[in-house]
């Protein structure tokens, strides 16, 4: 397989193009597209924008959003945005679900693509963006809109892409004479030696289940195959598959051997990062978005040039592609269907999309925040934009991966996600269940969820 920057394009389903002139697909002003909104009311209008850019490590992402909001407010007369920052899990699993059930979602909000957007679209709660994308001339400029597409129509737009793997302390690895592990057995030996040195091998924070589940998800996908999770909701595969259980068992083995910091069930995601940036933990499994921490002015500034990244190593007798990377474009923005009935709000939605989804903002997200592009960018633009060593190393890992697969919560029903994320993973980490029992309990919930849609 050809190596090099061009493979980042294929990995992200990118083909070369340029965005010159894309902000306006004709020489005439477009209604509501951010030029001259036609026939909008002169009455003041307020819009609520729900985002999850909260905390010190998301300030770059918040700054990008704030710049977009300022542009939209300057283009749409009498418009004022109220920004509502909410932690990601709370937004998705509590606030947004309740608001959707009550029929009053925010005007613009962060939206999980699959399966959430399809559920909300089916209920008529999301604005159909298909004609807006056509009006703006960007309907073919996204790497993938599949997670946000329902019955051929687009109901949300991805903020960016991400991959998941291990960040590691390069200074420590150099001292040990190590390179990134090429097998799981080699990694096991490294973890044991790190612990023997009095260091924490793996950062951990399991108060929110999605954090440890990033690692667990990749483990069971190595043992059982990267495509197995997609088969749970169809009944073609089960959580009790021996490979899935083996993935759970590997995570439990690492817990039992003390490779995570003691007390992890009480730690929030922010502490996860601190364990690594402080040098206490040598490895941290996380998404590529975490690279933004290792920039000037951020919490991991002291580790600039001292952090590397590698993919989950192959496991012996593992099923399927052992280079497969967990990657998705599932985090995005959705818009309330009610905007279709208000010309000012509809104009604001169009202006938001125009100002957020363009080459400049995609490059800013990549350079400032480590978010991989969700849109197709010119190859030279990408090459010129990626200048720091960590991002280059991340790109090399992406290029070396032959295939990819989405995270489990993009593939299974909400009840199953709740069962594993709010109960089973904590029980496994806390020693209150076994890998086998965990798999059995998950399969029960999975079968109930499958039966409810038959």
Order of alpha helices (4+ residues) and beta strands (2+ residues): alpha-beta-alpha-beta-alpha-beta-alpha-alpha-beta-beta-beta-beta-alpha-alpha-beta-alpha-alpha-alpha-beta-beta-beta-beta-alpha-alpha-alpha-alpha-beta-alpha-alpha-alpha
